[in-house]
Amino acid sequence: QLNIIKNNRNMVILIILIYVIVWELLIKMKENMINKLGSDHIDVAILCNNLGIVYEYKKEYNVAIEYYEKSLNIKLNKLGYNQIDVIALYNVLNIILNKLGPDHIYIIISYNNLGIAYENKGEYDRAIEYYEKSLKIKLNKFRYDHIDIAISYNKLGMIYQNKREYDKAIEYYEKALKIILDKLRSDNIEFP
């Protein structure tokens, strides 16, 4: 029994040691890659995503999100939205949902980013799905006349216009316009 316990303890120590070494290697690789390839190279994006995964396992969620966002920004700048790796967006969204709750402001941002990615890929139904999720949270979190809600209505109107569903587009445009006109009339415009 004592030998089994010692072996298990040694195994745990070995796993932790490997984990620490891998983490340190990833950090060094990132620095070397940035120096050799530049901070906007796609391989740096992949490495940043891997660092995000490591930090997520370490339960350092804010750092993980930071690396996922770096990875995503590099991919967006280099590849554009049409070739984006949407999995990175889902990673960020998953961390935020688990750590911060379903109505946190970062959830709105993540849903919007997914909406943008799908919109630019031409997957309008998926884009609508995420823009509507974002809007639902905004409607629960903000006043009915908040400018962010008008922006969401306008965005949905644009998507439906692209889908040639003009009646639905008009419905959303009118909702956005009403909020904006009410804000202008009251001279009480609030920006995010």
N, C-alpha and C positions, 0 to 999 in steps of 0.2 A: 504494500500500500504506500509506504514511504517513497519507494522508487517511482511509483506512478505519479505521486504528487510532485516530486522533484522534476520528473520529465515534463509534466504539464506546465510547471512554473518556468522551466527552461524554454519550452516552446513559446509561451506567452512573451517572455523576454525577447526571444528571437524575432517574433512577429513585430513587436514594438520597435525593435532595432531596425528591421527592414523598412518598416513604415517611415521612420525618421530619416533614414538614408535616402529613400525614394523622394521624400518631401524636399530634402536639401538639394538633391540632384535636380529636381524640377525647378527650384528657384535659380540654381546656377545655370541650368539650360536656358531658362527664360532670359537671364541677363546676357549670356553669350549670344543667343539668337538675336536679341534686340541690337546688340553691338554689330553683329555680322550682317543681318538681313534687314534691319530697320524695324521700327516699332509697329509698322503697318503690314508686315508680311503675314501671309495666311498661316504659316507654321507657328508664328507667335500667337495667333488666334487660337489654334488648336491647343497649344501649351497652356494658354490662359484658361481655356475651358477645363483642361485637366487639373490645373491648380484649383479651380473652383470646386471641382469634385472632391479633391483632397480636403480643402477647407470645410466643405459641407460635412464630410465624415468626421472632421474634428469638431463639429458643431460650432464653428466660427462662421455663422451665417452671413453676417455683414461683409466679411472678407470674401466669402464665396460669391455673393451677389456681385461684388466689385469685379472679381475676375470674370464671371459670366458676362457682365456688361462690357468689359474690355474686349472679350472675345467677340461678342456680338457686334460691337462698334467696328472692329477691324473687318469682320466679315461683311458688314453692310457697306463699308467704304470700298473694300476690294472687290466684292462679288456682286453687290447690289441686292435688292430685295428679291429678284427673280430666282436667284440661286441660293438664297439664305438657308442656313441650317436651322430650321425652326425648332429643333430639339433644344438648342441653347436657350431659346425663349421659354420653352416648357420647363427647363431646369430652374430658371430664375423664378418662374411662376410657382412651381412646386415648393421651393424653399419658402417663398413669401407666404403662400397659403398655409403651410405647416407651422411656420414660426410666428407670423404676424396676424393671421386670421383672414377670413374671406372678404372683409370689407375695408382692408387697409388701403391707403392711397396708392401704394405700390402695385396692388392688384389691378387697380384701374389702369395704371401705366402699362403693366404687362399685357392686359387684355387689349389695350390699344395697339401695342407693338405687334401682337399676334394678328390683330385686324389689319394693320398696315402690311405686314408680310404677306398675308393671304390675298389682300387686295392687289398688291403689286404682282403677285403670281397669277392673277386673273381668277382666283378661286373666291368669287364674290359671296357665295353662300356661307363659306367658312368665315370670311371677313365679317359678314353681317352677324354671325353667331357671336364673335368676340366683341364687336362694337356694341351689340345689345347687352352683353354681360357687363361691359364697362358702364353703359348707360344705366342699367338697373342699380348698380352700386351707387352711382352718382345721384340717382333719384332718391335713394335712401339716405345718403350722406349729406347732400347739399339741399339748399332751398330750391323749390321748383323753378325759380327764375335765375339760377346761377348761370353765368356765362359758359361754364364747362358743359352744362346740359345742352345749351344752344349749339355748341361746337359738335357735340355728339349727334344731335338731330341733323345738323347740316351734313356731317360725314355720312350718316346713313342715307340721307337724301341723295348724295352724290353716288353712292354705291347702287342704289335702286335706279338712278338715272343711267348709270353704266349698263345695268341689266335690262334697260328699256322698259322698266316697270314704272311708268311715268306717274300714275296715280299715287303709288306708294311714295315716290320721290317727292311729289308735291306735298303730300301729307307731312313728311318730315321737314321739308323746307319751310312750310307754314308754321310749324311748331318752333323752329329756330328763329324765324323772323319775328314771331310774336314776342318771344323772350327779349330779343335785341331791341325791338321797338319799345317794349315796356321799360326796359332799362334806360333807353335814351330819354323817354318821357319823364321818368322819375329822376333823371340825371344822377343816378346812383349806380353807375357801372362798377362791378367788382370783378377783378381779374384774379386768376389763380395765383 
